[in-house]
């Protein structure tokens, strides 16, 4: 453990670096000390958590591969309820599942080793400390609110009215349900955990007589996440139109890539998981791409059902993220069910694998129909949902010619 002395009245922020690679750890610590931070270091998860409990650092940098425990377990402990200490993951492994899981557990950034430009690390640390300070200020303000008077209660009533108005606006931005296009029938339902939802779905008929549809899940809840769904609503249609004008076809992967760029430029401090599909009803062809979305959509023909397969980084995480197109020939009569991860909270099962199997079973029992999935999930009686829940179903009901 080493600490950098500070001669200012304000103590330097203290950072805890947990990494079993001694050379990498010492290089990172030396750089951070030169940047003016106080630095604690640990060579294992156990030692790191002990230092975390006793020293209360302002920010934690943690490797995912540690000799004594999973780095995800370290992150889970550090970001436990009531603790706002930011965590930055530094790892030599780039498995997308680990990235998504680390971010869902509360990590604010994910940097791959070796870090060629250490200034990126300094920038990430400052951003995490700033975010933590804002959270503490908000917590302090919330505590003051608890001791408010009648005037404060009136202010909260006005805020509630504003939220209800925002929910009304967001609801009106959602597409019509049910919606018929050619032989395709679209239906959706969104159950917000708060007044405003970070989940969103949309679908529309493209200039090339195809159905473009997507489901998106914005990190967090409430007004800030709902704002991003509004942005997505307009960006997705605008970008798809420009792609068609440029290339005569809309690529789902290209659409995600441009959305990723726009969200990155906006610096919204949000990441978005998304699945985008394009259906050509006459050719029976589905083209699709995904950005860290989970669970993946389930497609079936009344007898056989399976999860679609596609992986990449969530939108807003990496500027250079690559989103590939995949395609699938669909049967004469098929259904595709898309969910946000909030639906998994409805399934009281011990593991994610069990929940995935149960969700697949529910879709199969329902024949892939919206009403059956809706009923089996009990969405009509959901209240105080722990997370936003979204369901979008697209069915091919009969063969109908598309008008020219």
C-alpha positions in Angstrom: 0.0 0.0 0.0 1.3 3.4 -0.9 -0.1 6.9 -0.4 0.8 10.0 -2.3 1.1 13.0 0.1 -1.0 16.1 -0.5 -0.3 19.6 0.7 -3.7 21.1 -0.2 -6.4 21.6 2.3 -8.6 19.1 0.5 -7.3 15.5 0.7 -6.6 13.8 -2.5 -9.1 11.2 -3.7 -8.0 7.7 -2.7 -8.1 4.9 -5.3 -7.9 1.2 -4.7 -6.3 -0.9 -7.4 -7.0 -4.7 -7.3 -4.8 -6.7 -9.7 -2.7 -9.8 -9.3 -0.3 -8.8 -12.0 2.4 -7.0 -10.0 4.0 -5.2 -12.9 0.7 -4.0 -14.3 -0.6 -3.0 -10.8 2.5 -1.0 -9.9 2.6 0.8 -13.2 -1.0 1.8 -12.8 -0.5 2.9 -9.2 2.6 4.9 -10.1 0.8 6.7 -12.9 -2.2 7.5 -10.7 0.1 8.8 -7.9 1.7 11.1 -10.5 -1.8 12.3 -11.3 -2.3 13.4 -7.7 -4.4 10.5 -6.4 -3.8 8.7 -3.2 -3.4 5.0 -4.1 -4.1 1.8 -2.3 -3.2 -1.5 -3.9 -4.1 -5.2 -3.5 -2.9 -8.3 -5.2 -6.1 -10.4 -4.6 -9.8 -10.0 -4.2 -9.7 -10.9 -0.5 -7.1 -8.3 0.3 -8.9 -5.8 -1.9 -12.2 -6.2 0.0 -10.4 -6.0 3.3 -8.8 -2.7 2.3 -12.2 -1.5 0.9 -13.8 -2.1 4.3 -11.1 -0.5 6.4 -9.9 2.3 4.2 -13.1 3.3 2.4 -11.5 4.4 -0.9 -13.3 6.9 -3.2 -13.0 4.7 -6.3 -12.0 1.0 -7.1 -10.2 -0.3 -10.1 -10.5 -4.1 -10.4 -9.3 -6.9 -12.7 -11.9 -9.6 -13.5 -9.4 -12.5 -13.3 -8.1 -12.8 -9.7 -6.4 -15.8 -8.2 -8.7 -16.2 -5.2 -12.2 -15.1 -6.4 -14.1 -13.9 -9.4 -13.7 -10.2 -10.1 -17.4 -9.9 -10.7 -18.0 -11.0 -7.0 -15.6 -8.1 -5.9 -17.7 -5.7 -8.0 -20.9 -7.1 -6.6 -19.7 -6.5 -3.1 -18.3 -3.0 -3.7 -21.5 -1.8 -5.5 -23.8 -3.4 -2.9 -26.9 -1.6 -1.8 -26.2 1.7 -0.1 -22.7 2.0 -1.4 -22.0 4.5 -4.2 -18.3 3.8 -4.7 -17.6 3.8 -8.4 -15.8 0.8 -10.0 -13.7 0.7 -13.1 -12.9 -2.7 -14.6 -9.5 -3.2 -16.0 -9.1 -6.6 -17.7 -7.1 -8.4 -20.4 -10.2 -10.3 -21.3 -12.9 -8.9 -23.6 -15.7 -11.4 -23.3 -18.9 -9.5 -24.1 -20.8 -11.4 -21.4 -18.3 -10.3 -18.7 -18.5 -6.7 -20.0 -22.3 -6.6 -19.8 -22.4 -8.4 -16.4 -19.9 -5.9 -15.0 -21.8 -2.9 -16.2 -25.1 -4.4 -14.9 -23.5 -4.8 -11.5 -22.7 -1.1 -11.5 -19.2 -0.7 -13.0 -19.0 2.7 -14.7 -16.3 1.8 -17.3 -14.5 -1.2 -18.8 -10.9 -0.7 -20.0 -8.9 -3.4 -21.7 -5.3 -4.2 -20.8 -2.7 -3.2 -21.9 -3.8 0.4 -21.6 -1.9 2.1 -24.4 -2.9 5.6 -23.4 -3.0 6.0 -19.6 -4.7 9.4 -19.9 -7.8 7.4 -20.7 -7.5 5.8 -17.3 -7.1 9.2 -15.6 -10.1 10.6 -17.5 -12.2 7.6 -16.5 -11.2 8.0 -12.8 -12.1 11.7 -12.7 -15.4 11.0 -14.4 -16.2 8.2 -11.9 -15.3 10.5 -8.9 -17.5 13.3 -10.3 -20.4 10.9 -10.7 -19.9 9.6 -7.2 -19.9 13.2 -5.8 -23.2 13.9 -7.7 -24.8 10.8 -6.2 -23.7 11.8 -2.7 -25.1 15.3 -3.3 -28.4 13.8 -4.4 -28.5 11.5 -1.4 -27.9 14.5 0.9 -30.6 16.5 -0.9 -33.0 13.5 -0.6 -32.4 13.4 3.2 -33.3 17.0 3.4 -36.5 16.4 1.5 -37.6 13.8 4.1 -37.8 16.6 6.7 -39.7 19.0 4.5 -42.9 20.9 5.3 -46.2 21.4 3.5 -44.6 23.6 0.8 -42.2 20.7 0.0 -45.1 18.2 -0.2 -46.8 20.6 -2.7 -43.6 20.6 -4.7 -43.6 16.8 -4.8 -47.2 16.9 -6.0 -46.2 19.2 -8.8 -43.2 16.9 -9.7 -45.6 13.9 -9.8 -47.8 15.8 -12.2 -44.8 16.5 -14.4 -43.9 12.8 -14.4 -47.4 11.8 -15.3 -47.3 14.3 -18.2 -43.9 12.9 -19.3 -45.4 9.4 -19.2 -48.3 10.5 -21.4 -45.8 12.0 -23.9 -43.7 8.8 -23.9 -46.7 6.6 -24.3 -47.9 8.6 -27.3 -44.5 8.1 -29.0 -45.0 4.3 -28.9 -46.3 2.7 -32.1 -49.9 1.6 -32.5 -50.7 -1.7 -31.0 -52.0 -3.9 -32.7 -50.4 -2.9 -36.0 -50.8 -4.8 -39.2 -48.5 -4.6 -42.2 -48.9 -7.1 -45.0 -49.2 -10.5 -43.4 -47.4 -9.3 -40.2 -49.1 -8.4 -36.9 -47.3 -6.4 -34.2 -48.3 -6.1 -30.6 -46.4 -4.7 -27.6 -46.7 -3.9 -23.9 -44.4 -1.8 -21.7 -44.7 -1.9 -17.9 -42.6 0.9 -16.3 -41.1 0.5 -12.9 -41.6 4.2 -12.4 -43.7 6.8 -14.1 -41.2 6.9 -17.0 -39.7 3.9 -18.7 -36.2 3.2 -19.9 -37.6 0.4 -22.2 -38.9 1.2 -25.6 -40.1 -0.5 -28.7 -40.9 0.7 -32.2 -41.7 -0.6 -35.7 -42.6 0.9 -39.0 -42.9 0.2 -42.7 -39.7 1.2 -44.6 -39.4 2.7 -48.0 -38.5 -0.7 -49.4 -41.7 -2.3 -48.0 -40.0 -4.0 -45.2 -40.9 -4.0 -41.5 -38.2 -2.4 -39.3 -38.5 -3.1 -35.6 -36.5 -2.7 -32.5 -36.5 -3.1 -28.7 -34.2 -1.0 -26.5 -33.3 -1.0 -22.8 -31.6 2.1 -21.5 -29.6 1.8 -18.3 -31.1 3.2 -15.2 -34.7 4.3 -14.7 -36.8 7.5 -14.7 -36.6 10.7 -16.6 -33.0 10.5 -17.7 -33.5 7.1 -19.2 -36.8 8.0 -20.7 -35.1 11.0 -22.5 -32.8 8.6 -24.3 -35.8 6.5 -25.5 -37.2 9.7 -27.1 -33.8 10.3 -28.7 -33.8 6.8 -30.1 -37.3 7.1 -31.5 -36.2 9.9 -33.8 -32.6 8.8 -34.5 -33.6 5.3 -35.6 -36.1 6.5 -38.2 -33.8 9.3 -39.4 -30.8 7.1 -39.7 -32.7 4.3 -41.5 -34.0 6.8 -44.0 -30.5 8.1 -44.7 -29.1 4.6 -45.1 -31.8 3.8 -47.6 -31.1 7.0 -49.6 -27.3 6.2 -49.5 -27.3 2.5 -50.3 -30.8 1.5 -51.4 -31.1 -0.9 -48.4 -31.1 -0.6 -44.6 -28.6 -2.8 -42.8 -29.4 -3.5 -39.1 -25.8 -3.5 -38.2 -25.1 -0.2 -39.9 -28.1 1.3 -38.2 -26.8 0.2 -34.8 -23.3 1.5 -35.6 -24.6 4.9 -36.4 -26.9 4.9 -33.4 -23.8 4.0 -31.3 -21.9 7.0 -32.8 -24.7 9.4 -32.1 -25.2 8.3 -28.5 -21.4 8.5 -27.9 -21.3 12.0 -29.3 -24.2 13.1 -27.1 -22.2 12.0 -24.0 -25.4 11.0 -22.1 -23.6 8.8 -19.5 -26.0 6.0 -20.5 -25.6 2.7 -22.3 -28.3 1.1 -24.3 -28.9 -2.5 -25.2 -30.9 -3.0 -28.4 -32.0 -5.5 -30.9 -33.0 -4.4 -34.4 -34.7 -6.6 -37.0 -35.9 -6.1 -40.6 -38.5 -8.4 -42.0 -39.2 -8.9 -45.7 -42.6 -10.6 -45.6 -42.6 -11.6 -49.3 -39.2 -13.3 -49.2 -39.7 -14.7 -45.7 -36.3 -13.2 -44.7 -35.3 -11.7 -41.3 -32.1 -9.6 -41.1 -31.1 -8.6 -37.6 -28.3 -7.3 -35.4 -27.9 -6.9 -31.6 -26.1 -4.6 -29.2 -25.6 -6.4 -25.9 -29.3 -7.1 -25.7 -30.5 -9.8 -23.2 -32.5 -11.9 -23.3 -32.3 -12.4 -27.1 -35.6 -12.7 -29.0 -37.3 -16.1 -29.4 -38.4 -17.2 -32.8 -40.6 -20.2 -33.7 -43.1 -21.8 -36.1 -45.7 -23.2 -33.7 -43.6 -26.4 -32.9 -40.0 -25.4 -32.7 -38.7 -22.4 -30.8 -35.2 -21.0 -30.2 -33.3 -17.9 -29.1 -31.7 -15.9 -31.9 -27.9 -15.5 -31.6 -26.0 -12.2 -31.9 -23.6 -10.4 -29.6 -21.8 -7.1 -29.4 -21.2 -4.2 -27.1 -24.1 -2.1 -25.8 -24.6 1.3 -27.5 -22.6 4.1 -25.9 -19.8 2.0 -24.5 -17.2 1.8 -27.3 -16.8 4.1 -30.3 -15.3 1.3 -32.4 -17.9 -1.4 -31.6 -18.7 -3.6 -34.6 -22.3 -4.7 -35.2 -22.7 -7.5 -37.7 -25.8 -8.4 -39.8 -27.3 -11.9 -39.5 -30.1 -13.3 -41.5 -32.6 -16.1 -41.2 -35.2 -17.6 -43.5 -38.5 -17.7 -41.6 -41.4 -20.2 -42.1 -44.7 -19.4 -43.7 -46.2 -19.0 -40.3 -43.9 -17.8 -37.5 -43.7 -15.6 -34.5 -40.9 -13.6 -32.9 -41.1 -12.5 -29.2 -38.8 -9.8 -27.9 -38.3 -9.0 -24.3 -36.3 -6.5 -22.1 -34.4 -8.1 -19.2 -37.0 -6.9 -16.7 -39.2 -9.8 -17.7 -36.6 -12.2 -16.1 -37.4 -10.6 -12.7 -40.9 -12.1 -13.0 -39.5 -15.6 -13.0 -38.8 -16.9 -9.5 -36.0 -19.3 -10.4 -32.4 -19.6 -9.0 -30.3 -19.0 -12.1 -30.3 -17.1 -15.4 -30.1 -20.4 -17.3 -33.3 -21.6 -15.5 -35.0 -18.4 -16.3 -34.0 -18.6 -20.0 -35.4 -22.1 -20.2 -38.7 -21.1 -18.5 -39.1 -18.1 -20.8 -38.6 -20.4 -23.8 -41.2 -22.8 -22.4 -43.7 -20.0 -21.9 -43.4 -18.8 -25.5 -43.7 -22.4 -26.7 -46.8 -23.1 -24.5 -48.4 -19.9 -25.9 -47.7 -20.8 -29.5 -45.8 -17.6 -29.7 -49.0 -15.5 -29.5 -48.8 -12.2 -27.7 -51.9 -12.8 -25.6 -50.6 -16.2 -24.4 -47.2 -14.9 -23.5 -48.8 -11.9 -21.8 -51.1 -14.1 -19.7 -48.4 -16.7 -18.7 -46.1 -14.0 -17.6 -48.8 -12.4 -15.5 -48.2 -9.0 -17.0 -51.8 -7.9 -16.3 -51.3 -8.1 -12.6 -47.7 -6.7 -12.3 -47.4 -3.8 -9.9 -44.3 -2.2 -8.4 -42.1 -3.9 -10.9 -38.4 -3.9 -9.8 -37.4 -3.1 -13.4 -39.0 -1.8 -16.6 -40.6 -4.7 -18.6 -41.2 -4.7 -22.3 -42.7 -7.3 -24.6 -43.0 -7.1 -28.4 -44.5 -9.8 -30.5 -44.5 -10.0 -34.3 -46.5 -12.8 -35.9 -47.0 -13.8 -39.5 -50.7 -14.7 -39.6 -51.4 -15.4 -43.3 -49.9 -14.9 -46.7 -51.0 -11.5 -48.0 -49.5 -9.7 -51.1 -47.8 -6.4 -50.5 -49.3 -3.6 -52.4 -46.9 -1.9 -54.8 
